Amino acid sequence: MQEIEAALPQASVMVVYDCYGSGRYLDVSALRHRPRDAFLQLTNELATSLRLPLFLTPGPDLDYPRLFHTRLCHAAAALADQAPDALLVVAADAADNAIVASATREESCFIEDLLHLGELPLNVRVLVTSRTGRLNELHLPPAFRKIEIGPFSQDESAEHARRELTVGDQWVEEFHHLSKGNPRVQAYALASRPDPHTVLAMLRPGGKTLSDIFRSQFDEAIGKDGTDLVPRLCAALASLPTPIPLHHVAQVVQEPISRVKDACADLAPGLRVDDDAVRLADEDLEAFVREEAERKLSETRGRAADVLLGQWRNDSYAALNVAGALVLANRGEELLGLTEAEQALDAIADPALRREAEAQRLRLAIKVCRSAGDPARATRFILMGAEGIETETALRRLLVDSPDLAARFAPDTASRMILGDDSSIARHGPLLFHQLAVYADRQDGLSYRDGLRSIGAWLEARRHAAASRPHLDWPIGYSAIAGSIEAAFKLDGPVAAIENAARWRPRSIRPPVASMVCHRLLAEGHRGWGQTALSMLRTDPVTYLTVANCLALAGCDIDGDELAAMLARLNVPNRLKKHGKSVSTHSNTKGLALDAALTACEVLTGLGSGNDAVARVLNAFLSWDVRRVDRLDCYTTFNVDLIFRAYSLYQARAGHIAEPADVFSPRPQVAKDSKQKAQEDLHDSQLNGVANSVLGIYSAVAKALVKKRIDVGRLLDQARKSLEREDWQISRLPTDFRIPAARQVTALLAAGYHPDIVMQSSKALHRTWVSDGTNEASDLRCRRGAEDAEECKRKMSGTPRVCSHDPASKRRRCESVLHLGHGIDEGTGCGSNAADRRFR
């Protein structure tokens, strides 16, 4: 196939579908014969190769051949526009294996559909390969031209042999004669023998065929072992889908794993052991193994079914293949009992693969019922299958809503269920962006560049969609952009990351994205990039402050004078005037600028620098108009938090105590109407109640920032006890003011207080905020390092295994896992936030 592709006209595209799949064509986890699987992969590879939005939708009632034909024609037209002489080749390698797999499972095969696609564009070619003995099973249409791949010429045999050995012309002539030019005979002979003399000795006296080679090798292995292990091993390989875990093979043949490994080594290179699993190197050896296994096949299938039946609850391979093993062993009644028990296949971690295994059990159970003449029982299994559709829909929704977690923890499932669904192409972007960060973590530059090309194609489709249907929502999100910047940093360094960030518009998205990227990099231990980044951000004060604050709170050294100069460049009074009411920093980028300015004041106070700049900013926050009680309410948590922080820090710097009664400015005039006055009094009393309850926390933090060397734990404990006494004033409010108060404690990191003390104080203030480690303040995570996040990931990886089989319980637990997962990635820059639709 590679040689054919190399010989195609320039700019041609060849998409190859391997029907053998390295011997996995019968494996439930890697089925390759069904139209759904084959045409989905072919279409997606076409889309990727030509950078076109042609992804095919997976669905139960789709005409996959017709949809593939339509997309193939679009792809051919696009290629013809780019390169008129180029060809678009769709190839199915080892097509006869797909026929065998479909016959084994009594399912339809995509090969027949591929061969009868109908009229094709002039620049399209369809190519299939098959062993000669099975060519008739393909039922090729008359229009197909058969090209037999003959044996090697002597020159080709010479080239083949000299890749492995240094040999002369006379040796090559004899080698070519004895192997009859058969490439596979030559390959086995060259691989099995270490020197030219023994290679020829293996092929003498009169030359050998593939069967002769295999027979000789197997007989030699049997003689070396002295028992019937090799025939039993053949029967095991013929009874179960490869690759088979070594411990399962050992159990089926009833021998120690060490003996099985030795037998596999004796039969190399035909038998290969990779990752503690045995597989067959090619289909020729597989055919020979099946012939050898015939005498012991019935007995071995029964033993294989016993082994898998005893382990399917805890072993993924057993869970995937136990149903097929029971059918092959003619134990259909046991399969029906197993399926009717409706026990979850928790041993299979991948949710989509788990659904496939459950579906296979149901299909086989229905087949057994029909063979036994029991339509009522078959109907019950059909209804059970319909019930599972809701679970799959919920899983798809969770993956779409959480692309950051999908890319990290379920990449294969997300690719199949999201990227393989062209009806949700608008949602492909966030996942593609988050995949970049995953590739960068692995230092996989090839996949990263592939991902960039896919993103380019998606952005192009997004632009076309916006031009024709501007009402459609194709979100990207701050989190997705942060993922791409993080990836650029990890592969190409801080300069490339800053340049990547500078390309995004509007500029207002840069601070929140910068915050996400900084928190993630710092939490993972990347600390040497700060000065480079800050030197490139001097033209953008808000983003500069955001990054500098993250660095300072994470314990990195920063230049206090430069931070003060950048703070002075912000027009804080004007920003306060335009800010208005906002629920959170994420929904208002002006609000994030104010938060960055105030955090810079806290950092500078902790450093003992920039007194003039800090004073000007605090005076702006504490002007009478900004603090007016009638312009604030219990819903604007963020605004009230800013006032509390500024007021407490101002008073602490002046050496005074922050008094709750003075924090808000009074109304300019009192209402005359009694009903309106009562409403205003209730409003004001609620805000004053908030101040009475939580201002002590802010005051304690500010005092610790100013004085630095005090018993901050005792100071915060006293403030917390005061909050507990006044808790009744805030417990019934629509928003929880304990959360911003607990978060404010992290400002102590700017003065060098130990992160463990900060963590303990935060937990004591708001236990539900940090009790499970999922919503810990991101600045604190940066100081504590990545150890806690890794521990959360380990916990998360085990969570789905305790899920109930009940669909509602599964959904609840999935949502809990997503909550935990967002807690991990929130601190590392992967939180999911809506972004402006004007993103480029």
Stockholm file with secondary structure:
# STOCKHOLM 1.0

chainA/1-840         MQEIEAALPQASVMVVYDCYGSGRYLDVSALRHRPRDAFLQLTNELATSLRLPLFLTPGPDLDYPRLFHTRLCHAAAALADQAPDALLVVAADAADNAIVASATREESCFIEDLLHLGELPLNVRVLVTSRTGRLNELHLPPAFRKIEIGPFSQDESAEHARRELTVGDQWVEEFHHLSKGNPRVQAYALASRPDPHTVLAMLRPGGKTLSDIFRSQFDEAIGKDGTDLVPRLCAALASLPTPIPLHHVAQVVQEPISRVKDACADLAPGLRVDDDAVRLADEDLEAFVREEAERKLSETRGRAADVLLGQWRNDSYAALNVAGALVLANRGEELLGLTEAEQALDAIADPALRREAEAQRLRLAIKVCRSAGDPARATRFILMGAEGIETETALRRLLVDSPDLAARFAPDTASRMILGDDSSIARHGPLLFHQLAVYADRQDGLSYRDGLRSIGAWLEARRHAAASRPHLDWPIGYSAIAGSIEAAFKLDGPVAAIENAARWRPRSIRPPVASMVCHRLLAEGHRGWGQTALSMLRTDPVTYLTVANCLALAGCDIDGDELAAMLARLNVPNRLKKHGKSVSTHSNTKGLALDAALTACEVLTGLGSGNDAVARVLNAFLSWDVRRVDRLDCYTTFNVDLIFRAYSLYQARAGHIAEPADVFSPRPQVAKDSKQKAQEDLHDSQLNGVANSVLGIYSAVAKALVKKRIDVGRLLDQARKSLEREDWQISRLPTDFRIPAARQVTALLAAGYHPDIVMQSSKALHRTWVSDGTNEASDLRCRRGAEDAEECKRKMSGTPRVCSHDPASKRRRCESVLHLGHGIDEGTGCGSNAADRRFR
#=GR chainA/1-840 SS CHHHHHTSCTTCEEEEEESSGGGTTTCGGGCCSSHHHHHHHHHHHHHHHHTCCCCCCCCTTCCHHHHHHHHHHHHHHHHHHHCTTCCEEEEEETHHHHHHHHHHHTCCCHHHHHHTCCSCCTTEEEEECCCGGGGGGGCCCTTSCCCCCCCCCHHHHHHHHHTTCCCCHHHHHHHHHHHTTCHHHHHHHHHHCSSHHHHHHHHTTTCCCHHHHHHHHHHHHHHHHCSSHHHHHHHHHHHSCSSEEHHHHHHHHTSCHHHHHHHHHHTTTTEEEETTEEEESCHHHHHHHHHHHGGGHHHHHHHHHHHHHTTTTTCHHHHHHHHHHHHHTTCHHHHHHHHHTTCCCTTCCCHHHHHHHHHHHHHHHHHHHHHTTCHHHHHHHHHHHHHTHHHHHHHHHHHHHCHHHHHHHCHHHHIIIIITCGGGGGGHHHHHHHHHHHHHHTTCHHHHHHHHHHHHHHHHHHHHHHHHCTTSCCCCCHHHHHHHHHHHHHHHCHHHHHHHHHTSSSGGGHHHHHHHHHHHHHHTTCCTTHHHHHHHCTTCHHHHHHHHHHHHHTTCCCCHHHHHHHHHHSCHHHHHHHHCCCSCGGGCHHHHHHHHHHHHHHHHHHHTCCHHHHHHHHHHHTSTTTTBGGGCCTTCHHHHHHHHHHHHHHHHHTTCCCCGGGSSBCCSSCCSSHHHHHHHHHHHHHHHHHHHHHHHHHHHHHHHHHHCSSCHHHHHHHHHHHHHHTGGGTTTSSSCTHHHHHHHGGGGGGGTCCHHHHHHHHHHHCHHHHTTSSSCCHHHHHHHCSHHHHHHHHHHHHGGGGCCSSHHHHHHHHHHHHHHHHHHHHTTTCCCCCCCTTCC
#=GC SS_cons         CHHHHHTSCTTCEEEEEESSGGGTTTCGGGCCSSHHHHHHHHHHHHHHHHTCCCCCCCCTTCCHHHHHHHHHHHHHHHHHHHCTTCCEEEEEETHHHHHHHHHHHTCCCHHHHHHTCCSCCTTEEEEECCCGGGGGGGCCCTTSCCCCCCCCCHHHHHHHHHTTCCCCHHHHHHHHHHHTTCHHHHHHHHHHCSSHHHHHHHHTTTCCCHHHHHHHHHHHHHHHHCSSHHHHHHHHHHHSCSSEEHHHHHHHHTSCHHHHHHHHHHTTTTEEEETTEEEESCHHHHHHHHHHHGGGHHHHHHHHHHHHHTTTTTCHHHHHHHHHHHHHTTCHHHHHHHHHTTCCCTTCCCHHHHHHHHHHHHHHHHHHHHHTTCHHHHHHHHHHHHHTHHHHHHHHHHHHHCHHHHHHHCHHHHIIIIITCGGGGGGHHHHHHHHHHHHHHTTCHHHHHHHHHHHHHHHHHHHHHHHHCTTSCCCCCHHHHHHHHHHHHHHHCHHHHHHHHHTSSSGGGHHHHHHHHHHHHHHTTCCTTHHHHHHHCTTCHHHHHHHHHHHHHTTCCCCHHHHHHHHHHSCHHHHHHHHCCCSCGGGCHHHHHHHHHHHHHHHHHHHTCCHHHHHHHHHHHTSTTTTBGGGCCTTCHHHHHHHHHHHHHHHHHTTCCCCGGGSSBCCSSCCSSHHHHHHHHHHHHHHHHHHHHHHHHHHHHHHHHHHCSSCHHHHHHHHHHHHHHTGGGTTTSSSCTHHHHHHHGGGGGGGTCCHHHHHHHHHHHCHHHHTTSSSCCHHHHHHHCSHHHHHHHHHHHHGGGGCCSSHHHHHHHHHHHHHHHHHHHHTTTCCCCCCCTTCC
//
